[in-house]
Each structure stands twice: as C-alpha cells, then as structure tokens.
Amino acid sequence: MWSDSELESRIQTAVEWLREQAAKAGVKGLVVGISGGVDSAVVSGLCKRAFPENSVGVIMPSHSNPVDREDALLIAETHGLKVVEVDLGEVHQGILERVRKGLNEQGLTFEERLSQGNLKARLRMSTLYTVANALNYLVVGTDNAPESYTGYFTKYGDGGVDLLPISTLTKTEVRAWAAKLGLPDKIVNRVPTAGLWPGQTDESEMGITYDLIDRYLLGEEIPAESVGKIEKLHRQSEHKRQLPPVLELPKPAQL
C-alpha cells in the first residue's frame, strides 16, 4: 500500500496533469458530475485542487435515491466545490414514453431497464457538456481501472468525457485517495452504484467484485472462473474503448 507521502505525490501529479490538459485545450476550468460515490468524490477533489475558482460539480438526479443527492452535496461541501443541480427526471421520462410508444406502434419490443439506465447516463453526459460549453471548461470523467478494463460504463454516457484522471487506479487506490483528500468514511466506503435503477449496484450488475478485478489487474492470482469472467467482459466491451470503425471505400478513378 502507498505511504502517506506517496499518496500525496500521486494526487498532486494528477492535479498538475489536469492543469496541463486544460492549458493545452485553451479552457478556463473543469466540470465533473457528482453521483455521491467515491470515484466522483475523488475526481471532484482533484478538479477543485487544480482549479480552485474554476471548477464546478454537477448533480443530476433522475428519479434517483435521495441519499445519492445528499452524499453528492456532502462531497461538494467537503471540497468547497461550486455546485449546479439539474433534475433530469422529467426529460428522461418524456423521452422514454415517446420511444416506448413509437416501438409499440411498430410491434417492437422495448427493453426498459437497460434502455432507461443508459439513457440516464447519456442525458447526464449531454448536461455536463452543456455546462462545459457555457463556461469554456473540460468535462472530467470518473471511471476507474476496473470499470475501464471491463467496460463498465455507458458508451457516449459516462464514457463520453474529455479527461480520465483515475482510469489507471484500482478501486482500492481510489478509496485511499478519497481518504487522503479528507472525504468522510461514509463516502470512502460507500457501496458502488451508478444509480441507474432502484437497488442497482455495480458489483451485482458486473457479476464480480471490485476486489477481484483489482487483484487481477495488479497481477495477483485469482480463481480461473473469475479470470474468465473479467476477460469476457473486456472482450465484449472492446468497442467502447475504440473510435467507431470507418468504412474505407476505393477512391474514384481519375477522369
């Protein structure tokens, strides 16, 4: 495990990297979505350190558990981060109803749980970019290493960001950074959930624990069954980590 000084050094490296990336892009600051979980708690802390006056956290409830909002506000308060709250519930429901109606009219099946969960993530992405465009900021993502490797993120949803400062960190290290950044224990050890539907948790949806994925990514030995599950998730999600394929057509013959 990292020593206290090593943790601080790594955190400061991330802060300086965020500043460098913002300077390269010619923007004034950073925006991050705050879910109430430990990943967004760490990233929001990095953003605040990088741009004390030009960083914003966005809370985006959508028929969400009220605890998520309470924890998100606690995170923002802990960091002293400016907060914008945008309730997406009405927009989310309106789109779902129109899609459901259109599909039903054509006799097509509507897979509600996955569709509404991914729509929620994509509406949040659109909201973050609207805030970023208005302020000339970059959108900072919150995916960690297990999520990046297994593809546990929504394509063009929470995967649609400008910068990924913690995507090489195991979940264990994310929690260590959170503690170092002074976040309350209830945030550091909060059960990971994307808040996509009631009772949803990351580990139950992935079918494997963060601890096992962490250990695998660190090169430790884990059960063969778990290795197979992790690698299957990685293969199936490869398209999420790539730009869309481009059809290359022959150039027209010279006239």
C-alpha positions in Angstrom: 0.0 0.0 0.0 1.1 3.5 -0.7 2.6 5.6 2.1 1.0 8.9 3.0 3.7 10.9 1.2 3.4 8.7 -1.9 -0.3 9.2 -2.0 0.0 12.9 -1.8 2.6 12.9 -4.5 0.4 10.8 -6.8 -2.6 13.1 -6.2 -0.5 16.2 -6.9 0.7 14.6 -10.2 -3.0 14.1 -11.2 -3.7 17.7 -10.3 -0.9 19.1 -12.4 -1.9 16.8 -15.3 -5.4 18.3 -15.2 -3.9 21.8 -15.3 -1.7 20.8 -18.2 -4.6 19.3 -20.2 -6.8 22.3 -19.6 -3.9 24.6 -20.8 -3.4 22.6 -24.0 -7.1 22.8 -24.7 -7.2 26.5 -24.0 -10.0 26.2 -21.5 -10.6 28.0 -18.2 -11.6 25.2 -15.9 -13.2 21.8 -15.3 -16.6 20.3 -14.7 -17.4 16.9 -13.2 -20.7 15.1 -12.5 -21.0 14.2 -8.8 -23.0 11.0 -8.1 -22.3 10.6 -4.4 -19.9 7.8 -5.0 -16.2 7.6 -4.1 -15.0 7.9 -7.8 -16.7 11.2 -8.4 -15.7 12.3 -4.9 -12.1 11.9 -5.7 -12.3 13.4 -9.2 -14.2 16.4 -7.8 -11.4 16.9 -5.3 -8.8 16.8 -8.0 -10.7 19.4 -10.0 -11.0 21.7 -7.0 -7.3 21.5 -6.3 -6.4 22.0 -10.0 -8.8 25.0 -10.4 -9.9 26.4 -7.0 -12.0 29.1 -8.6 -12.9 27.5 -11.9 -14.3 24.1 -11.1 -17.9 23.0 -10.9 -19.7 19.9 -9.8 -23.0 19.0 -11.4 -25.6 16.9 -9.5 -28.1 15.3 -11.9 -30.9 13.4 -10.2 -33.4 11.5 -12.3 -35.9 9.7 -10.1 -32.9 8.9 -8.0 -32.4 7.7 -4.4 -32.5 10.9 -2.3 -29.4 9.5 -0.5 -27.4 10.0 -3.7 -28.1 13.7 -3.7 -27.3 14.0 0.0 -24.0 12.3 -0.5 -23.2 14.4 -3.6 -23.9 17.6 -1.6 -21.7 16.3 1.2 -18.8 15.7 -1.3 -19.2 19.2 -2.7 -19.3 20.7 0.8 -16.2 18.8 1.8 -14.2 20.1 -1.1 -15.8 23.6 -1.1 -16.8 23.0 -4.7 -19.4 25.1 -6.5 -22.5 23.0 -7.4 -25.0 23.2 -10.2 -28.1 20.9 -9.8 -30.1 19.8 -12.9 -33.0 17.5 -12.4 -33.3 15.2 -15.4 -36.3 13.2 -14.3 -38.9 14.9 -16.5 -36.7 14.9 -19.6 -35.8 11.3 -19.0 -39.4 10.1 -18.6 -40.6 12.1 -21.6 -38.0 10.5 -24.0 -38.8 7.0 -22.6 -42.5 7.4 -23.1 -42.1 8.6 -26.7 -39.7 5.8 -27.6 -41.9 3.2 -25.9 -45.0 4.5 -27.8 -43.1 4.5 -31.2 -41.8 1.0 -30.7 -45.1 -0.4 -29.5 -46.8 1.1 -32.6 -44.5 -1.0 -34.7 -44.9 -4.1 -32.6 -41.3 -3.9 -31.4 -40.0 -4.9 -28.0 -38.9 -2.3 -25.5 -36.2 -3.5 -23.1 -37.0 -1.0 -20.4 -34.4 -1.4 -17.7 -31.2 -1.3 -19.8 -32.7 1.4 -22.1 -33.7 3.8 -19.3 -30.4 3.2 -17.5 -28.3 4.1 -20.5 -30.5 7.0 -21.4 -30.0 8.4 -17.9 -26.2 8.2 -18.3 -26.4 9.8 -21.8 -28.6 12.7 -20.6 -26.0 13.3 -17.8 -23.3 13.4 -20.4 -25.2 16.0 -22.5 -25.9 18.1 -19.4 -22.2 18.1 -18.4 -21.2 19.2 -21.9 -23.8 21.9 -21.9 -22.3 23.3 -18.7 -18.8 22.9 -20.0 -19.6 24.7 -23.3 -21.2 27.6 -21.4 -18.2 28.0 -19.2 -15.4 27.0 -21.6 -14.4 24.1 -19.3 -13.5 20.5 -20.0 -15.6 17.5 -18.8 -13.6 15.3 -16.4 -14.7 11.6 -16.2 -14.8 9.3 -13.1 -14.1 5.8 -14.5 -11.5 3.8 -12.5 -9.3 1.0 -13.8 -11.7 -2.0 -13.2 -14.5 0.0 -14.9 -12.3 0.9 -17.9 -11.0 -2.6 -18.3 -14.3 -4.4 -18.1 -16.3 -1.8 -20.0 -18.5 -1.0 -17.0 -19.5 2.4 -18.4 -22.1 3.6 -20.9 -20.9 4.3 -24.4 -21.4 8.0 -25.0 -22.7 8.3 -21.5 -20.3 8.4 -18.5 -17.7 7.2 -21.1 -18.2 10.4 -23.0 -15.7 12.8 -21.4 -12.6 14.9 -22.2 -10.2 13.7 -19.5 -9.8 10.5 -17.4 -7.6 11.2 -14.4 -8.3 8.0 -12.4 -8.8 5.3 -15.0 -5.5 3.6 -14.1 -6.4 3.4 -10.4 -7.7 0.3 -8.8 -10.8 0.7 -6.6 -8.7 0.2 -3.6 -6.4 3.1 -4.5 -9.4 5.3 -5.3 -10.6 4.7 -1.8 -7.1 5.6 -0.4 -7.1 8.8 -2.4 -10.5 9.6 -1.1 -9.4 9.2 2.5 -6.3 11.3 1.8 -8.5 14.1 0.3 -10.4 14.3 3.6 -13.7 12.7 2.5 -15.9 11.2 5.1 -15.8 7.5 5.8 -19.4 7.1 4.5 -18.2 8.3 1.1 -14.9 6.4 1.1 -16.6 3.1 1.8 -19.9 3.7 0.1 -21.4 0.7 -1.9 -20.6 1.5 -5.6 -23.7 2.2 -7.7 -24.4 4.1 -10.9 -27.9 4.9 -9.7 -29.4 3.7 -12.9 -32.4 2.0 -11.3 -33.6 1.2 -7.7 -31.4 -1.2 -5.8 -28.7 -1.3 -8.6 -25.1 -1.9 -7.5 -22.0 -2.1 -9.7 -20.8 -5.4 -8.4 -24.2 -7.2 -8.8 -24.5 -5.9 -12.3 -20.9 -6.9 -13.3 -21.2 -10.3 -11.5 -17.8 -9.9 -9.9 -16.3 -7.8 -7.1 -14.0 -4.8 -7.5 -11.6 -6.6 -5.2 -11.2 -9.5 -7.6 -10.8 -7.2 -10.6 -8.2 -5.1 -8.6 -6.2 -8.1 -7.8 -6.3 -9.4 -11.4 -5.2 -6.0 -12.7 -2.3 -6.0 -10.2 -1.1 -9.4 -11.5 -2.2 -11.4 -8.4 -3.6 -14.9 -8.7 -7.4 -15.2 -8.6 -9.8 -18.1 -9.4 -9.8 -19.2 -13.0 -13.5 -18.7 -13.2 -13.1 -15.0 -12.2 -10.3 -14.5 -14.8 -12.6 -15.9 -17.4 -15.4 -13.5 -16.4 -13.2 -10.5 -16.4 -11.7 -11.3 -19.8 -15.1 -11.9 -21.3 -16.3 -8.5 -20.1 -13.1 -7.0 -21.5 -13.6 -8.6 -24.9 -17.3 -7.8 -25.1 -16.7 -4.1 -24.3 -13.7 -3.5 -26.6 -15.8 -1.4 -28.9 -16.4 1.1 -26.1 -12.6 1.8 -25.9 -12.2 2.4 -29.6 -13.3 5.0 -32.1 -16.2 3.9 -34.4 -14.9 1.8 -37.3 -14.7 3.7 -40.6 -15.7 2.2 -43.9 -12.8 2.8 -46.3 -14.0 2.9 -49.9 -11.8 2.9 -53.0 -11.1 6.4 -54.3 -12.8 7.3 -57.6 -10.7 6.7 -60.7 -9.1 9.7 -62.3 -11.1 11.1 -65.2 
